[in-house]
Amino acid sequence: YFLFGQHFSAIAAAGPIVGPIVAGVAFGWGPALAWILIGAIFIGGVHDFGALVASIRHQACSVTEVVRLNMTRRAYLLFLGFIWITLVYIIVSFTDVTAQSFVGAVTLEDGSVVSGAGIATSSLLYLALPVFMGLLMRYAKLSVGWATLIFLPLVGVAIWVGQKIPFNVETLLNVNQVTALKVWDVALLAYCGLAGVVPMWMLLQPRGHLGGCFLYIAVIGAAVGLVIGRGTVQYPVFNGWVAANGETLFPFLFITIACGACSGFHALVSSGTSSKQLRREPDARIIGYGAMLLEALVAAVSLACVMMLAVNDPMVKKAPNFIYANGIGEFLHAFGVGKAFGISFGLLAFATFVYDTLDICTRLGRYIIQELTGWKSRGGRWAASAIMAVTPLLFLLRTATDSKGNVIPVWKAFWSLFGASNQLLAALTLLGVAVWLVHRYRARWIWFVIGLPMGFMYVMSVWTLAVILRGKLALAGWWSDPVPWVAVLLIGLAVLMLIEAVKAIIRPCRGSPLQADTSR
């Protein structure tokens, strides 16, 4: 019960919200919904469940260790490097899209205003509550039940108080909205660096529990409100094969919607933390496969926030977090909840999804740096965490532009690259699981259950990276843009990993993976 909530809150970040909304607006809700349903059932669930079981059968080690045991150390190092780059771009994308929630404002039909500064206050209060909860549970021996009864209602209080005492960076520092956004980017990365080293009991565990409960309320409330609210579908089911920004449905749909259909990041959670906490092996089905299906529900609800909008509605051009919050506000209005409170609730729910992922990405990135450098001391832990916080900052402080030279949010400039690298990580994880299964069973079903999803994700991801690379190389001054260089690096790592996998499948297994598997 507790592991499911923790696992779900860790994998369900901004991805199942941002991706479906961006893809739904671009291509129409029909293709987006089809990919969510088909992807989650036949690819995403298989990926998460496969990574979790592979970890269990190798003494709960990470998916990178599964690769090392069943392939080569060279493949292991290549995979570590690929994962680290992917983690950096996850942090870049999710940090900036969360910072967007803390600036600006939304004016509702009744004239009431939901300010980003108020959401910032609610968010800061939300981060403070788990610290007090953790201290009371550790030193005052407060039970989990009482802690939940006390602190979960306080999250609702934080939402209400936030709009009363907004934390407005623009006013406090006398800066414009663009600069305020950069300030929040820096602040969020500083939080990531700190959260990556503090004890688990002080922040991550209580915050994960509170966040899990809060997210259940958000998902269930939105789903029930969606049903009883009797809203109508207004947005087109299909907008055409080419989006307004020039992206084509194939392959961009399948990397724009990552979380909610299939996400390589889930393998890091499944094999990094969840496998070590599983009570018994059969529980892997509900934890691995079941949580993926629940995330697909989150993605479907997010897509419904687009489906309810008219094509000419000004909300269509808003950032995905505001489109999501507007939809949540409409769904909760069916319960008599005020629209302003409902939108504030939706924006904080969005931030809650992201915080867990930012923490885990920073911590996993720190582990990789420590593994490669041998920095095992306390100072090494702080240094590795600082590197994971500073590296995304190099990208967030840049001014991002589109192919026409227009200034765009940083998250939007890197979303396709993040999606492609994340989906390619899923393909490489399925590749590692397939190699282990071939060594273990030598059965034909492996190529249908694991091989086909792996091949599909591999082709779509590399195809996307190639399109991104070609588009960037056609622009003047492309050499100063990090995106084409990273795209080349990711493609190279993926090709080398595939070569290592083929070599591992051809040659007989040396025995260590089988020993790891049968000594359970």
C-alpha positions in Angstrom: 0.0 0.0 0.0 2.7 2.5 1.0 5.1 1.4 -1.7 2.5 1.9 -4.4 1.9 5.5 -3.4 5.6 6.2 -3.2 6.3 4.6 -6.5 3.4 6.3 -8.2 4.4 9.8 -6.9 7.9 9.2 -8.0 7.1 8.2 -11.6 4.2 10.6 -12.2 5.9 13.9 -12.7 4.9 16.7 -15.0 5.2 14.3 -18.0 1.7 12.8 -17.9 0.4 16.4 -17.7 2.6 18.4 -20.1 3.1 15.8 -22.8 -0.6 15.0 -23.4 -1.6 18.6 -23.3 1.2 19.7 -25.8 0.4 16.8 -28.1 -3.3 17.2 -27.8 -3.1 20.9 -28.8 -0.7 20.1 -31.6 -2.2 17.0 -33.2 -5.7 16.7 -31.7 -6.9 14.6 -28.9 -7.6 11.5 -30.9 -4.0 10.4 -31.7 -2.9 11.5 -28.2 -5.5 9.3 -26.5 -4.8 6.4 -28.8 -1.1 6.5 -27.9 -1.8 6.9 -24.2 -4.0 3.7 -24.1 -2.0 1.5 -26.5 1.4 2.7 -25.2 0.6 2.2 -21.5 -0.8 -1.3 -21.9 1.6 -2.8 -24.5 4.8 -0.8 -24.0 4.9 1.3 -20.8 3.5 -1.3 -18.5 5.8 -4.0 -20.0 8.7 -1.7 -19.6 8.1 -0.8 -15.9 7.2 -4.3 -14.9 10.2 -5.8 -16.9 12.6 -3.4 -15.3 11.2 -4.1 -11.8 11.3 -7.9 -12.2 14.8 -7.8 -13.8 16.0 -5.9 -10.8 14.4 -8.4 -8.4 16.0 -11.3 -10.1 19.4 -9.7 -9.7 19.2 -9.1 -6.0 17.4 -5.7 -6.4 20.3 -4.1 -8.2 19.8 -1.2 -10.6 19.0 -1.7 -14.3 22.6 -0.6 -15.1 23.9 -3.5 -13.0 21.6 -5.8 -15.0 23.2 -4.5 -18.1 26.7 -5.0 -16.7 26.0 -8.6 -15.6 24.3 -9.6 -18.9 26.4 -7.6 -21.3 29.7 -5.9 -20.7 31.3 -3.3 -18.5 31.6 -1.1 -21.6 27.8 -1.3 -22.1 27.4 -0.5 -18.4 29.5 2.7 -18.7 27.7 3.7 -21.9 24.4 3.2 -20.2 25.4 5.2 -17.1 26.5 8.1 -19.3 23.2 8.0 -21.3 21.2 7.9 -18.0 23.1 10.9 -16.6 22.5 13.0 -19.7 18.8 12.1 -19.6 18.5 13.0 -15.9 20.0 16.5 -16.6 17.4 17.2 -19.3 14.6 15.9 -17.1 15.7 18.4 -14.5 16.0 21.2 -17.1 12.5 20.6 -18.5 10.7 20.1 -15.3 12.4 22.9 -13.4 11.5 25.5 -16.0 7.9 24.3 -16.5 7.4 24.4 -12.7 8.9 27.9 -12.4 6.3 29.0 -15.0 3.6 28.4 -12.3 5.2 30.9 -9.9 5.0 34.0 -12.2 2.2 35.7 -14.0 -1.5 35.3 -13.2 -4.8 33.9 -14.6 -7.9 36.1 -14.6 -11.1 34.0 -14.4 -14.5 34.8 -16.0 -15.8 36.1 -12.7 -13.0 38.6 -12.4 -11.1 36.7 -9.7 -7.3 36.3 -10.2 -5.1 33.3 -9.4 -1.6 34.6 -9.1 1.6 32.7 -9.7 3.1 34.4 -6.7 0.3 32.9 -4.6 1.1 29.4 -6.0 4.7 30.0 -5.0 3.7 30.7 -1.4 1.6 27.5 -1.3 4.5 25.6 -2.8 6.9 26.9 -0.2 4.5 26.0 2.6 4.0 22.6 1.1 7.7 21.9 1.2 7.9 23.1 4.8 5.1 20.8 6.1 6.9 17.5 5.4 10.0 18.7 7.3 7.9 19.3 10.5 6.1 16.0 9.8 9.4 14.1 9.6 10.8 15.7 12.7 7.7 14.9 14.7 7.6 11.3 13.4 11.3 10.7 14.3 11.6 12.5 17.6 8.0 12.7 19.0 7.2 9.2 17.7 4.1 10.5 15.9 2.4 7.6 14.0 1.9 7.7 10.2 -1.9 7.8 10.7 -1.9 10.8 13.0 0.7 12.5 10.9 -1.5 12.1 7.8 -4.6 13.3 9.6 -2.8 16.4 10.9 -0.7 17.4 7.9 -2.8 16.5 4.9 -5.5 19.1 5.7 -2.7 21.6 6.2 -1.9 21.2 2.5 -5.4 22.5 1.8 -4.8 25.4 4.2 -1.5 26.2 2.3 -3.5 26.4 -1.0 -5.9 28.9 0.6 -3.3 31.0 2.4 -1.1 31.2 -0.7 -3.4 33.6 -2.6 -3.7 35.7 0.5 0.0 36.3 1.0 1.6 36.0 -2.5 5.4 35.6 -2.6 6.0 38.0 -5.6 9.7 37.9 -6.7 9.0 40.6 -9.3 8.0 43.1 -6.6 10.5 42.0 -4.0 13.5 42.2 -6.4 12.0 44.9 -8.7 12.6 42.8 -11.8 10.5 41.8 -14.8 8.7 38.5 -15.3 11.5 37.0 -17.4 14.1 37.7 -14.7 11.7 36.5 -12.0 11.4 33.2 -13.9 15.2 32.8 -14.0 15.3 33.5 -10.2 12.8 30.7 -9.6 14.8 28.4 -11.8 17.9 29.0 -9.7 15.9 28.6 -6.5 14.4 25.3 -7.6 17.8 23.9 -8.5 19.2 25.0 -5.1 16.4 23.0 -3.6 17.3 20.0 -5.7 20.9 20.2 -4.6 19.8 20.3 -0.9 17.2 17.6 -1.3 19.7 15.3 -2.9 21.8 15.1 0.3 19.4 15.6 3.3 18.4 12.5 5.2 15.5 10.6 3.6 13.4 10.7 6.8 13.6 14.5 7.0 12.1 15.4 3.6 11.7 12.8 0.9 9.8 10.1 2.8 7.2 12.3 4.6 6.9 14.5 1.5 6.5 11.4 -0.7 3.7 10.1 1.6 1.9 13.5 1.8 2.4 14.0 -2.0 1.0 10.5 -2.7 -2.1 11.2 -0.7 -2.5 14.6 -2.3 -2.1 13.2 -5.8 -4.7 10.5 -5.1 -7.2 13.2 -4.2 -6.3 15.2 -7.3 -6.6 12.2 -9.7 -9.8 10.8 -8.1 -11.4 14.2 -7.7 -10.7 15.2 -11.3 -11.8 11.9 -12.7 -15.1 11.9 -10.8 -15.7 15.6 -11.5 -15.0 14.9 -15.2 -17.8 12.2 -15.2 -20.4 14.0 -13.2 -19.7 17.5 -14.6 -21.1 16.5 -18.0 -18.7 18.7 -20.0 -18.7 18.5 -23.8 -15.8 17.8 -26.1 -15.1 20.9 -28.2 -11.5 20.6 -29.3 -10.9 18.8 -32.7 -10.2 15.1 -32.6 -7.5 15.4 -35.3 -5.6 18.5 -36.4 -3.6 17.0 -39.2 -0.3 15.2 -39.7 1.8 18.3 -39.3 1.5 20.6 -36.2 1.6 24.4 -36.4 5.3 24.4 -35.3 6.2 22.1 -38.2 6.6 18.9 -36.1 5.1 15.8 -37.8 2.8 13.3 -36.0 5.4 10.6 -36.7 7.6 10.5 -34.8 7.0 13.5 -32.5 3.7 12.3 -31.0 5.5 9.3 -29.4 8.2 11.3 -27.7 6.0 14.3 -26.8 3.8 12.0 -24.7 6.4 10.0 -22.7 5.1 9.6 -19.1 1.5 8.4 -19.4 2.4 6.0 -22.3 6.0 4.9 -21.8 8.9 6.6 -20.0 12.5 5.4 -19.6 12.7 7.3 -16.3 10.4 4.8 -14.7 13.0 2.1 -15.0 15.3 4.1 -12.8 12.6 4.3 -10.1 11.6 0.6 -10.5 15.1 -0.7 -10.2 16.6 2.1 -8.1 14.3 2.2 -5.1 11.0 0.2 -5.5 12.7 -3.2 -6.1 14.5 -2.8 -2.7 11.2 -2.3 -0.9 9.0 -4.9 -2.4 7.4 -7.3 0.1 7.2 -10.2 -2.3 7.8 -10.8 -5.9 4.1 -11.1 -7.1 3.6 -7.5 -5.8 5.7 -6.4 -8.8 2.6 -6.7 -11.0 0.6 -4.1 -9.2 3.6 -1.9 -8.4 5.2 -2.0 -11.8 2.3 -2.5 -14.3 -0.5 -1.1 -12.1 1.2 2.2 -11.4 1.8 2.7 -15.1 -1.9 2.2 -15.8 -2.7 4.8 -13.1 -0.3 7.2 -14.7 -2.1 6.7 -18.0 -5.3 7.8 -16.1 -3.5 11.0 -15.1 -2.5 11.5 -18.8 -6.1 10.9 -19.9 -7.5 13.4 -17.4 -4.8 15.9 -18.5 -5.9 15.4 -22.1 -9.5 16.0 -21.1 -8.4 19.5 -20.0 -7.7 20.1 -23.7 -10.7 18.3 -25.1 -13.1 20.7 -23.2 -11.6 23.8 -24.8 -12.8 25.5 -28.0 -10.2 26.0 -30.7 -10.3 29.8 -30.4 -10.2 29.7 -26.5 -7.4 31.9 -25.3 -6.5 29.2 -22.8 -5.3 27.0 -25.7 -2.2 29.2 -26.0 -1.4 29.2 -22.3 1.4 27.1 -20.7 0.4 23.4 -20.1 0.4 23.8 -16.3 -2.3 26.5 -16.6 -4.4 24.5 -19.1 -4.2 21.6 -16.6 -5.1 23.8 -13.6 -8.0 25.3 -15.5 -9.3 21.9 -16.3 -8.9 20.7 -12.7 -10.8 23.8 -11.6 -13.7 22.9 -14.0 -13.8 19.3 -12.8 -13.7 20.2 -9.1 -16.4 22.8 -9.7 -18.9 19.9 -10.0 -18.3 19.4 -6.3 -19.1 23.0 -5.5 -15.4 24.0 -5.2 -14.7 27.6 -6.2 -12.9 28.0 -9.5 -10.1 30.0 -8.1 -9.4 27.5 -5.4 -9.7 24.7 -7.9 -7.1 26.3 -10.2 -4.7 26.8 -7.2 -5.2 23.2 -6.3 -4.4 22.1 -9.8 -1.2 24.2 -10.0 0.0 22.9 -6.6 -0.8 19.4 -7.7 1.3 20.0 -10.8 4.2 21.2 -8.7 3.7 18.2 -6.3 4.1 15.8 -9.2 7.4 17.5 -10.2 9.1 17.8 -6.8 9.3 14.1 -6.3 10.9 13.6 -9.7 13.3 16.5 -9.3 14.5 15.0 -6.0 14.9 11.5 -7.3 16.7 12.8 -10.5 19.2 14.8 -8.5 19.8 11.9 -6.1 20.2 9.3 -8.9 22.5 11.7 -10.8 24.6 12.1 -7.6 24.8 8.3 -7.3 26.1 8.0 -10.9 28.7 10.7 -10.3 29.8 9.0 -7.1 30.0 5.6 -8.8 32.2 6.9 -11.6 34.4 9.1 -9.5 34.6 7.1 -6.3 33.5 10.1 -4.2 32.0 8.2 -1.3 32.7 10.7 1.5 30.3 13.3 2.9 32.2 16.0 0.9 31.9 13.9 -2.3 28.2 13.6 -1.7 27.8 17.3 -1.5 30.1 17.9 -4.5 28.2 15.4 -6.7 24.9 16.9 -5.7 26.1 20.4 -6.5 27.2 19.2 -9.9 23.8 17.8 -10.6 22.2 21.1 -9.6 24.6 23.4 -11.4 24.8 21.5 -14.8 21.1 22.1 -15.6 21.6 25.8 -14.7 23.9 26.2 -17.7 20.9 25.5 -20.0 18.2 27.3 -18.0 20.1 30.6 -18.0 20.2 30.6 -21.8 17.7 32.4 -23.9 15.9 29.8 -25.9 14.5 30.5 -29.4 12.5 28.5 -32.0 13.4 27.9 -35.6 12.1 31.3 -36.6 14.2 33.1 -33.9 11.3 33.8 -31.6 12.1 33.7 -27.9 10.3 30.7 -26.2 10.4 29.1 -22.7 13.4 27.0 -22.0 11.3 23.9 -21.3 9.7 24.1 -24.7 13.0 24.3 -26.4 14.3 21.2 -24.7 11.0 19.2 -24.4 11.5 17.3 -27.7 15.2 16.5 -26.8 14.1 15.4 -23.3 11.3 13.3 -24.7 13.6 11.6 -27.3 16.3 10.9 -24.8 13.7 9.6 -22.2 12.1 7.3 -24.8 15.5 6.1 -26.0 16.3 5.3 -22.4 13.1 3.2 -22.4 14.3 1.4 -25.5 17.7 0.7 -24.0 16.1 -0.6 -20.8 14.0 -3.0 -22.8 17.1 -3.9 -24.7 18.9 -4.8 -21.5 15.9 -6.8 -20.2 15.6 -8.6 -23.5 19.3 -9.7 -23.3 18.8 -11.0 -19.8 15.6 -12.9 -20.9 17.3 -14.4 -23.9 20.1 -15.6 -21.7 17.6 -17.0 -19.2 14.8 -18.5 -21.3 15.8 -18.5 -25.0 12.1 -18.3 -25.8 10.3 -16.8 -28.9 7.8 -14.8 -26.8 10.6 -12.5 -25.7 10.8 -10.9 -29.2 7.1 -10.2 -29.3 6.6 -9.0 -25.7 9.9 -7.2 -25.3 11.5 -7.0 -28.7 8.7 -5.3 -30.6 8.2 -2.5 -28.0 11.9 -2.0 -27.8 12.2 -1.8 -31.6 9.4 0.7 -31.8 10.7 3.0 -29.1 14.2 2.8 -30.5 13.2 3.8 -34.1 10.9 6.6 -32.9 13.5 8.1 -30.6 16.5 7.9 -33.0 14.2 9.3 -35.8 13.3 12.2 -33.6 16.9 12.9 -32.7 17.8 12.9 -36.4 15.0 15.3 -37.2 16.0 17.6 -34.4 19.7 17.4 -35.5 18.8 18.2 -39.1 16.7 21.2 -38.2 19.3 22.6 -35.9 22.1 22.2 -38.4 20.1 24.3 -40.9 20.2 27.3 -38.6 22.9 29.9 -38.5 25.1 29.7 -35.4 24.1 26.1 -34.7 27.5 25.3 -33.2 26.7 27.5 -30.1 23.5 25.6 -29.4 24.0 22.6 -27.1 21.0 20.7 -28.6 22.6 19.3 -31.8 25.8 18.3 -29.9 23.7 16.4 -27.3 21.6 14.8 -30.1 24.7 13.5 -31.8 26.1 12.2 -28.4 22.8 10.4 -27.6 22.6 8.8 -31.0 26.2 7.6 -30.7 25.6 6.1 -27.3 22.4 4.3 -28.5 24.2 2.8 -31.5 27.1 1.6 -29.3 24.7 0.1 -26.8 22.9 -1.8 -29.6 26.2 -3.2 -30.9 27.1 -4.4 -27.4 23.6 -6.0 -27.0 23.9 -7.9 -30.3 27.4 -9.2 -29.3 26.0 -10.3 -25.9 23.1 -12.2 -27.5 25.4 -13.9 -30.0 27.9 -15.1 -27.5 26.9 -17.6 -24.7 26.2 -16.2 -21.3 29.1 -16.6 -18.9 26.9 -17.7 -16.0 26.9 -14.8 -13.6 23.4 -13.5 -14.6 22.0 -17.0 -14.2 23.5 -17.4 -10.8 22.1 -14.0 -9.8 18.7 -15.1 -11.1 18.4 -18.5 -9.5 19.9 -17.7 -6.1 16.7 -15.8 -5.0 
